[in-house]
Amino acid sequence: MALRVLAVFLGVSLVSPLAVRLVTGVFGWPMGKLGGGPGRLATKNAARNTRRTATTAAALMIGLALVTTSLVVAQSVKATIGSTF
């Protein structure tokens, strides 16, 4: 199981710079139209350095996974203690 999770993280890390161009193209166009100048600037900035954008997204993904895991563990411990006593 841990090997699969590691493989998923590595796969996402390697493929995400390639996917950034597609994602910024799909979501950047409407954001550029709706957001005006700041939306166009954000789209161009994300597309300019895809590796940096992908690294930031990966860090956010890992942080969200850690927070979610800690909340699930805390709720599980709380439920176990509540049903035991």
N, C-alpha and C positions, 0 to 999 in steps of 0.2 A: 504494500500500500504506500509506504513512504517513498519507494522508488518511483512509483507512478506520479506522485505529487511532485517530486523533484523533476521528473521528465516534463510535466506540464509547465512548471515554472520556467524551465530552460527553454522549452519550445516557444512559450509566449515571449520570452526575452529575445529570442533570435528572430522571430517572425514579426514582432511588433514594429520595428522600424519600417518594414515594408508596408504594413497595414496603415501606418500613420498617414501616408500620402492619400490613400483611398478615403480614409475617414475624414481628413481635413477637406478633401474635395467634396465629399457628400454633405457634410455638416457645415463646412465653411461658406459655401455659396449662400445658403439662406441667412446665416449669421452675418455675413457681409452686407446683405441687402437690408436686413432688419436692424442690425447694430450700427450701420453707417460706417464712419471712419474707424472707430475702435474695433468693430467686427472684422473689417478688412485687414487691419493691422494685426489682429490676433491670428487670423487665418494665415497670413503670409509668414508670421513669426513661427507658427507651429510647423508649417511646411518647409521653412528654410533649414532648420536643423532637426531632421527627423529622429536622429539618435537621442538627442537631448529630450525631445518630446516623449519618446518611447520610454526613456529611463525614468522620467518624472511619472508617467502613467504606471510603470511597473512598481515604483516606490509607493505610490498611492494604493495600488492593488495589494501589495504586501501589508501595508499598514491597516487597510480595511480588513484583510483576512485575520490579522492578529487581534484586532479589536473584537471582531465577531467571535473568534475562538474563545477569547477571554470571557466574553459575555455569556456564551453558551456553557462554558465550564462553571462559571459563577452561578448561573441559574440551576445547573444540574446539582451542584453541591448544596445549594439552598433547598432544592426539592428533596434531596436525600436526607439532609438533616431534619427537615420538617416532617418527613414521613417516619423517621426513626424515633424521634422524641415526641 
